[in-house]
Amino acid sequence: MVKEMRSDLNPFSLSKHNSVIIKFAVSFLLVGLAFRLLISGSFRFSSVVETSIPANEETKPESLMASLPAEEPASNDFEANKSQNSQSGKCDLFTGEWIPDPSGPFYTNQSCLQIEGHQNCMKNGRPDSGYLYWRWSPRGCSLPKFNPKKFLHLMRNKSWAFIGDSISRNHVQSLLCILSQVEQAVETYHDEEYRSKIWHFRTHNFTLSVIWTPFLIKADIFEDMNGVSSSEIQLHLDELDKKWTDQYRNFDYAIVAGGKWFLKTAIYHENNVVTGCHYCPGKNLTELGFDYAYRKAIQLVFNFITNPGHKTLAFLRTTTPDHFENGEWFSGGTCDRKVPFKEGEVNMTDVDTIMRNIELEEFAKAAALGPDKGVVLKLLDTTRLSLLRPDGHPGPYRQFQPFAEDKNAKVQNDCLHWCLPGPIDSWNDLVMEMIVNGGVYQ
């Protein structure tokens, strides 16, 4: 536009007309630029609206697979995000809302082979796909999607462990699926029940582990893989589970988490003496409550990881809410919602509130002592943001094609674990931000 306007000007025109012509040209240029910006902005807005997928749209998994991105979006620039966040000051990464994400997740069940069967909602026949098109947006700062290239670069020659129950295994599978866009991990170990595993990223010499220890402390468990118990759990409240403590010095990073297993019937032991129980009618034992045991366990964990000899950067992930409605997992509870809750539409249960309060209180005590001992602790507070995602669970699709033979079949719902891809992928966005920016915006 500028060149065209200049070519229309006659360099030999009289000087008294120059100022008039120049003023007109500048005015025309500014009006034109303003109009162009207005038009381009409206086109960008329209494209977002047109490409977003309604949360209740019935989309077949086969057609969805072709539409999902295979690589990370170009906007995953964490260096740019640093400057954006530093301008806005501190913010709470864990307070915000779930916003529509037209780009969808990094991966599908076809591009990632690490998804456990019970969380493979697409393969198992879940008909809706709207739950895939949301991402977590903290209030007051930007949160880019996880950058797998950046993460693997940071983790070169390092090791990472996820320590906890099946939710930790759910989480590590999400991370593996995202990282598989850059490098496929090689499984180098699994236990007999395939609950604890180790993977190695050869190109980056990065080791990733998941250690199944549902109580974090020593426990004698008498359950089969289907959760059927033949006897009460025996919990030793003064002894950590060596399954993870014996390996802890080998890890550069660890995410530790517990919670839901403490709600099960258990007999409590301290100093080799039975001191009480949780939910054990007829045993003639003192009911101490799950909160008593959980606090003991979290205190033991923090006493251990803040040992001056441990240099592991440790995250405590807070308890995970479930979304069973009209019953519990064993009594016909379901989770049929198709869109996230908005803030204020749902409250935490009393149980989750008690657990999270214990975690926050004990973390605050340990974090105050950490710097003196040379230990870095971080709080991965995913409880409230996960509470807003009732749509992200497998529900009846924890099983393969549960309604193939009978559309009215009664099946057990899973309203605790998360579909993959799904909301749990945003947990890794938070982890990435906390590593890159050091948590200074929390």
N, C-alpha and C positions, 0 to 999 in steps of 0.2 A: 504493500500500500504506500509506503514512504517513497519508494523508487518511482512509482507511477505519478505521484503528486509532484515530485521533483522534475520529472521529464516534461510535465505540462507547463512548468514555469519557463519564461523566456529570460535568459540571462542578460539580454540587452534591453529589457523593459525599463521604463523610466524609474528613477530612484524613488519618486514620490509615491509610487504604487507599491513599492516593495513591502512596506510595513503592513499595509492592508492585506496583501496576498498572503504574507507569512502568517499573520494572525488567523486568517481564514483557514489556512492549511493545518495549523496546529490544532485549531478547534475541531476541524473535521477528523483529524487523526485521533484525538482523544475520544470523540463520540464513537468512532468506528471501533476502537479498542474496547471501550466499555460494552458496546453491543456484542462484540465477539466473545468477551468473557462471560457475559450473561447467557448467551446461547450455548457455549461449550459447557458451562456449569449445569444448565438444565439437561443437556444430553447425558452428562455423567450421572445425574440423579435418576433419569429415566432408565438408564441401563441397569442400575442396581435394582430398581423395582421390577423390571421385566425378567431379570435372571434369577431373582429370589424364588424359592420353591415354597409354597404354602405348607404350614406345619401339618395339615391334615390331608395332604395330597397322597393318594394311593399310588405309589410308584413301585413297579416290580424291581427287585434287587438286580436282575440281569441288566435292565436298561440303566439303572443307576450307576453300575460299575463303569460303564463307558463314559459317563459324564464327570466322574470325580477326577480331580487333578492328580497327576502322578508325581509332580515335583512341587517344591515349596514355592509359594508366590514370591514375586520379585520384591514385595514390600517387607520381607523379613530382614530388615536391616537393624541389627541391635545397636550398632554404633549410633545410628540416627535416633533410635529410641532413647538412648542415653541423654542426648541433648534435649529432646522433647520433654522428657520427664524432669530434667534438671530445671527447665524453665518454669514448670508448673509447681515445683516444690514437692514436698512429701505427700504421699497418698497411701491409703490402705489398699493393698493389692487384693484383699479378700472381701471388700465391700464394693458392690456394684450391681450389674445386671447382665443377663444373657441377651445378646443382641443377634439379629439375623446375620448369617454368614453365607452369602451366595456361593462362595468358592468351595464350601464343603471341606471334608477332611482330607488328609494327605493320602490315605490308603483305603483299600477295600479288602474284603475277605479273600479276594483273588490275588491281590498284590502282596498280602502279608500272610505268611504261613504259620505265624506264632499264636494265632488266636485260639484260645481254648474253646472246645465245643459248646459249652454252656453259655459263652458270651458271644458266639458267632451268630448274631441275630439275623443277619442278611441271609446266610446259608440256611438257617433254620426256618426261614419262611416268613419273617415279620413283613407284613404287607406295606406298612407306611414307611416313609423315609424322612419326614420333616425333622425328626430328632437329630439328624446329621447336620443340619444347617443352622446351628447356633454356636456362638463362642462367647467366652467370658470377657466382660469389659469392666475393669475396675473403675470406680468413680474418681476422676481427677487425674488420671494418667493413662497413657496408651500402653497396650500389652500386645506386642506382635505374636504371631504364631511361632511355635517352636522352630528353631533353625537347626536341622540335623547336621549340616556341614560344620557350623560353628561349634556345636556341642561336641562332636567327635574330635574336632581340632583341640578343644580345651581338655578333652579326656585322654589325649594321647599318653600312653604309658601309665595309665591310672586304672583304678578299680572302683567299682560302685556296688553297693549291696542294698537290696530291698528286704527289710526284716519285718516279718509279721505274719498275718493270716492270708486267706485267699484274696482279700482286697488288694494286698500288696502284690500278689501274683497277677491280679487283674491289671494293676498299675504298670508292672514291668512289661507286660505284653503290649500295652499301649506304647511304651517307650521303644520297644523292639520294632514295632510296626512302623513308627515314624522314622527311626534310624535306618530301616531297611531300604528307604528311598536313596540312601547314600551307600550303605554297605550291609550285606547280609551277614548276620552273626552265625557263628558255628557253635552248636551246642556241644559242650565238652564234658558235662556231667549231669546226671539226674539221680535222685534217690529212687527207692523201689516203687514208691507211689507217685512219682513224677511231680511231687509238690515242691521240692527244692531243686534248683537247676543252676547251672553256670554256662554262660555264653562268652565267646571270645571274638572280638573284632580284630582280625589279623592285621589288616592294613594300618590300624591305629594302635595296635597292641593295647586295646582297651578290654577289660574284663567286667562283665555284668553278672551279678548273682541275685537270686531270690532265695531266701531262707525261710522255710515255713515253720513258724513258731508262734502259734495263735495266742498264747498267753505271755510270751516273752520270758516268763519264769518257768521253772521246772514243773512239769505237769505229766501225770499218768492219765492217758486218755484211752477210753475203751469204746471208741466209735468206729464204725466202718465208713467207707467212702460215701455212703448214702446218708450219713448222720444218725444211723441207728445205734443207740448206746446199750451196752450190756451191763454197765455199772457206773457209779458216780465218778466224776473226774476228781482226782486227788491233786490238789494244788499246794505247792510248797512256797509260801509267801516270803521266805527269806533266802531263796536261791534262784539265780537266773538260769535260763536254759543254756547249757554249754554248747548246744548246737550252733548258736550264733556268737557267743562270747569267745569261744576258742579261735574263731576266725577274725574277730573284729580288728585286730591290729593290722590285718592285711588290706583293709579298705581305706581308700582316700576319702570316699563319700559314703554316707549311709542314710537311708530313710527308714525310720523306725515307726511302727504303728501297731496299735492294739485295739481292744474295745469289745466287740460284740460277743466274743466267746465267754466273757466274764458273766454274761447273763445266764449261762447254763448252770444246772445243778452241780455243785462242787463241794468237796470236803476240804477245809483249810488246815494246813500243817505249818507250824512254826517251832523251830528248835526240836524237830522230830516228835512233836506232840500235836494232837488234833485240838485245835483251839475253837473251832466253830465251822460254819458252813454258809452256803447260800442256797435257799430253796431246797431244803432237805426234810420235809415233813416226816415224822415218824422215827427220826434218827436220834432224838433226845440230845440234840446239839444246839448250841447257841447260834441263832441267826444273826450273822455279822453283816450280811448284805454284800452285793457285788461291788459297791463303791468302796468298802473297806479294803477288799482284795485289790481292786484296780489302783487305788492310791498307793498301796504297798508296792505293787509291781512297778508303777511309773517312778516311784522314788528310787527303787533298786536300779532301774535302767539308768536314770540320771546320775546316780552315784557312780555307776560303772563308766559311762561314756565321758564323764568329766574327770576321770582319772588323769593325772598329769602325764602319764605315759602314753596316752592316746591322742593322736593328732588328727583323727578323722573329723571331717566336717560333717556334723550330724544334723539331720532334719527330724523333727517330730511332726508326723502327720496326724492331725486331729481325727476324731472318730467319724465314721461314715454313717450318715442317716439312711434309713430305709424308707420305702414309700408304700408299705402294705396298707390297703384300705379294705374295709368290710371283713376284717379277719387278719390273722397272722399267717406266717408261711405254712404252718401246719394245719390251719383251719379255714382254708379257702380264701385267704387274702389275695387281692389283685392290685395291679398298677396299670390302669388302662388310659391314663392321660396322654395327650398327644402334644402338648406344648408346655414350656417352662412356667413355673409360678413367677409372679412379679413380687418384688419385695413387699412384705406386709400381708401377703395372701396366705401364708402358712407359718406356723410356729414349730420350733423344735419340740420333740417329745420330752417328757420329764427325764427319761433315761438318757437321751443324748445330751440334754442340758447338764446333767450331773457328770457325765463322763467328760464332756468338753471343759467344764469348770475345773475338774481335777487336773486335766492336761494343762490348762492355762496357768493354774496356780503353781503346779510343780515345775513347769517350764520357766516361769518367772524367777523362782528360787534358784534353779540351776543356771539360768542365763546370767544371773548376777554374779555367780561364782566362776563362770566359764573363763572370762578374760584373765583372771588371776592364775588360772591353771593352764593357760595357753590353748584352750579348747573353744572352737567356734560352734555355736548352736543356732539353729534357725527353726522357726515355727511355720510349718506348712498348714495353714488353718483352712482346710477345705470343707469344713462341716457346713457352714451356712450357705456357701455358694452351691454346694452339692444338693442341699435341701431344696433348692429351687428347680431341680431337674427330675421331676417324677416321671417324665417321658423317656428317660434314658436307660431304663432297665430292660432286661430280656423278657420279663413277665412270663407268659406261657411258652415263649420261644427260647427257653433254656433247653428245650428238647427239639429234635429235628422234626419239622413238619407236624406239629402236635394235632392239627385238625384235618390232616389229609384224609383220614378214614371216617371221622365223625366230626362234623362242624360244631357240635354241641358237647364235645368231649370235656370232661372235667380233669384238668391237669394242674399240677403244682406250679405256682408262679414264683419267679425269682425277682423280687423287688428290692434287692440289696446290692447285688453285683451290677456291673455296667456293661451295656452293649459295646462292642468294638467293631468299627469306630463308634465314638460316642462322647459323652460329657467328660469322661476321665482324661481324654486327650488334652483338655485345657489345664489339667493339673500339671502337665509337663510344660505348658507355656509359662506357668508360674514358677516352676523349678528353674527353667532357663533364665527367666528374668532375675531371680534371686541370686543366681550364680554370676551372671554378667554384670549386673548392677550392684551386687553385694548387699541387696536388701536395704539400701539407704533410703528407698522411697516408701518404706512401710512405717 
